[in-house]
Amino acid sequence: MTSAPLAFRVFNEIGIVERLSRTMFDRVMPDGLALPQFVVLNHFVRLGASTPRCGSAPRSRSRARR
């Protein structure tokens, strides 16, 4: 046997797990909250930001590099 069928099975299982986990996520989150929005909110919580200010952090970083 070649490794192609094994590789296909592995990636197929990964795809199935991803789909099932996304479906479970969609069921437990409030209506209107998508996964990308949750990821951004989770990022701000881990940083300890109380209120995100759109665009302020990237501008201050870009000025510091100049």
TORDO-752859 format. One record per residue: residue in three letters; z, y, x of N, C-alpha, C in turn. Coordinates in nm, 3 decimals, padded with zeros to 5 digits. Atoms other than C-alpha are relative to their C-alpha. Example, Ala and Ser with C-alpha at 12.3 -4.5 7.8 and 13.67 -1.06 7.14 Angstrom:
2
(pt Ala, (00.000, -00.119, 00.089), (00.780, -00.450, 01.230), (00.000, 00.120, 00.090))
(pt Ser, (-00.006, -00.119, -00.082), (00.714, -00.106, 01.367), (00.073, 00.109, -00.077))
//
This chain:
66
(pt Met, (00.000, -00.119, 00.083), (00.000, 00.000, 00.000), (00.000, 00.125, 00.087))
(pt Thr, (00.000, -00.128, -00.071), (-00.062, 00.355, 00.108), (00.116, 00.085, -00.049))
(pt Ser, (-00.111, -00.087, 00.038), (00.189, 00.638, 00.092), (-00.035, 00.093, -00.117))
(pt Ala, (00.039, -00.090, 00.109), (-00.011, 00.831, -00.170), (00.066, -00.036, -00.133))
(pt Pro, (-00.068, 00.031, 00.126), (00.124, 00.638, -00.470), (00.150, 00.031, 00.006))
(pt Leu, (-00.142, -00.031, -00.013), (00.480, 00.676, -00.339), (00.023, 00.150, -00.009))
(pt Ala, (-00.013, -00.145, 00.005), (00.434, 01.048, -00.284), (-00.022, 00.051, -00.142))
(pt Phe, (00.025, -00.040, 00.138), (00.289, 01.083, -00.632), (00.121, -00.029, -00.089))
(pt Arg, (-00.116, 00.037, 00.082), (00.584, 00.899, -00.787), (00.118, 00.092, 00.028))
(pt Val, (-00.111, -00.087, -00.036), (00.835, 01.113, -00.597), (-00.019, 00.137, -00.064))
(pt Phe, (00.025, -00.133, 00.058), (00.674, 01.443, -00.703), (-00.002, -00.004, -00.152))
(pt Asn, (-00.003, 00.015, 00.145), (00.630, 01.314, -01.056), (00.144, 00.000, -00.050))
(pt Glu, (-00.142, 00.002, 00.037), (01.005, 01.240, -01.076), (00.062, 00.139, 00.014))
(pt Ile, (-00.051, -00.136, -00.020), (01.084, 01.586, -00.937), (-00.045, 00.089, -00.116))
(pt Gly, (00.051, -00.078, 00.112), (00.864, 01.741, -01.206), (00.070, -00.033, -00.130))
(pt Ile, (-00.071, 00.040, 00.121), (01.035, 01.540, -01.478), (00.140, 00.057, -00.002))
(pt Val, (-00.136, -00.054, -00.010), (01.382, 01.641, -01.357), (-00.001, 00.151, -00.023))
(pt Glu, (00.009, -00.146, 00.017), (01.274, 02.007, -01.341), (-00.021, 00.034, -00.148))
(pt Arg, (00.028, -00.028, 00.141), (01.138, 01.998, -01.697), (00.123, -00.027, -00.087))
(pt Leu, (-00.119, 00.032, 00.078), (01.449, 01.828, -01.835), (00.112, 00.101, 00.024))
(pt Ser, (-00.106, -00.098, -00.029), (01.683, 02.070, -01.658), (-00.033, 00.135, -00.062))
(pt Arg, (00.039, -00.126, 00.064), (01.486, 02.371, -01.783), (00.021, -00.006, -00.151))
(pt Thr, (-00.021, 00.016, 00.143), (01.500, 02.235, -02.137), (00.149, 00.009, -00.033))
(pt Met, (-00.145, -00.008, 00.020), (01.878, 02.188, -02.110), (00.048, 00.144, 00.016))
(pt Phe, (-00.036, -00.140, -00.021), (01.910, 02.542, -01.973), (-00.036, 00.084, -00.121))
(pt Asp, (00.045, -00.079, 00.116), (01.709, 02.687, -02.261), (00.087, -00.025, -00.122))
(pt Arg, (-00.084, 00.033, 00.116), (01.933, 02.510, -02.512), (00.137, 00.066, 00.006))
(pt Val, (-00.137, -00.052, -00.010), (02.263, 02.647, -02.377), (00.005, 00.152, 00.019))
(pt Met, (00.000, -00.145, -00.021), (02.159, 03.005, -02.298), (-00.021, 00.073, -00.132))
(pt Pro, (00.023, -00.078, 00.123), (02.165, 03.279, -02.563), (-00.149, 00.026, -00.020))
(pt Asp, (00.141, -00.028, 00.031), (01.839, 03.356, -02.740), (-00.047, 00.123, 00.075))
(pt Gly, (00.059, -00.113, -00.069), (01.615, 03.585, -02.540), (00.030, 00.006, 00.149))
(pt Leu, (-00.030, -00.001, -00.142), (01.763, 03.505, -02.197), (-00.083, -00.108, 00.068))
(pt Ala, (00.088, 00.092, -00.070), (01.496, 03.349, -01.979), (00.060, -00.036, 00.136))
(pt Leu, (-00.051, 00.046, -00.129), (01.556, 03.161, -01.655), (-00.013, 00.106, 00.109))
(pt Pro, (00.006, -00.105, -00.102), (01.424, 03.444, -01.431), (00.104, 00.110, -00.019))
(pt Gln, (-00.104, -00.100, 00.027), (01.661, 03.689, -01.602), (00.136, -00.052, 00.041))
(pt Phe, (-00.126, 00.061, -00.039), (01.951, 03.450, -01.549), (00.015, -00.002, 00.152))
(pt Val, (-00.004, 00.005, -00.147), (01.862, 03.414, -01.181), (00.036, 00.137, 00.056))
(pt Val, (-00.030, -00.135, -00.048), (01.870, 03.793, -01.132), (00.145, 00.036, -00.031))
(pt Leu, (-00.139, -00.028, 00.034), (02.202, 03.827, -01.317), (00.095, -00.079, 00.089))
(pt Asn, (-00.082, 00.084, -00.086), (02.347, 03.539, -01.117), (00.004, 00.058, 00.142))
(pt His, (00.007, -00.062, -00.132), (02.232, 03.710, -00.796), (00.094, 00.120, 00.009))
(pt Phe, (-00.087, -00.117, 00.000), (02.411, 04.034, -00.888), (00.147, -00.039, -00.008))
(pt Val, (-00.139, 00.045, 00.011), (02.728, 03.848, -00.983), (00.049, -00.052, 00.135))
(pt Arg, (-00.041, 00.053, -00.130), (02.734, 03.667, -00.649), (00.017, 00.111, 00.103))
(pt Leu, (-00.014, -00.113, -00.092), (02.688, 03.999, -00.467), (00.123, 00.085, -00.032))
(pt Gly, (-00.116, -00.078, 00.041), (02.978, 04.147, -00.660), (-00.037, 00.135, -00.057))
(pt Ala, (00.043, -00.128, 00.057), (02.772, 04.429, -00.810), (00.047, 00.008, -00.145))
(pt Ser, (-00.048, -00.014, 00.137), (02.933, 04.560, -01.127), (-00.114, 00.040, -00.093))
(pt Thr, (00.117, -00.038, 00.079), (02.618, 04.732, -01.257), (-00.118, 00.015, 00.095))
(pt Pro, (00.116, -00.013, -00.088), (02.277, 04.686, -01.097), (-00.072, 00.133, -00.024))
(pt Arg, (00.078, -00.123, 00.010), (02.090, 05.009, -01.023), (-00.141, -00.031, 00.048))
(pt Cys, (00.136, 00.041, -00.030), (01.720, 04.941, -01.035), (-00.061, 00.089, 00.107))
(pt Gly, (00.073, -00.071, -00.102), (01.539, 05.039, -00.719), (00.083, 00.072, 00.104))
(pt Ser, (-00.076, -00.079, -00.096), (01.828, 05.204, -00.536), (00.022, -00.075, 00.131))
(pt Ala, (-00.026, 00.076, -00.122), (01.901, 04.924, -00.290), (-00.123, -00.013, 00.089))
(pt Pro, (00.116, 00.011, -00.088), (01.544, 04.867, -00.167), (-00.036, 00.133, 00.068))
(pt Arg, (00.033, -00.127, -00.064), (01.491, 05.240, -00.104), (00.096, 00.030, 00.114))
(pt Ser, (-00.095, -00.031, -00.105), (01.810, 05.276, 00.095), (-00.021, -00.089, 00.121))
(pt Arg, (00.029, 00.090, -00.111), (01.722, 04.972, 00.306), (-00.123, 00.042, 00.075))
(pt Ser, (00.124, -00.038, -00.067), (01.372, 05.097, 00.375), (00.020, 00.127, 00.084))
(pt Arg, (-00.028, -00.120, -00.078), (01.507, 05.433, 00.494), (00.075, -00.035, 00.128))
(pt Ala, (-00.079, 00.037, -00.117), (01.749, 05.262, 00.730), (-00.087, -00.062, 00.109))
(pt Arg, (00.087, 00.064, -00.099), (01.465, 05.075, 00.901), (-00.086, 00.100, 00.074))
(pt Arg, (00.092, -00.097, -00.062), (01.265, 05.389, 00.982), (00.056, 00.060, 00.124))
//
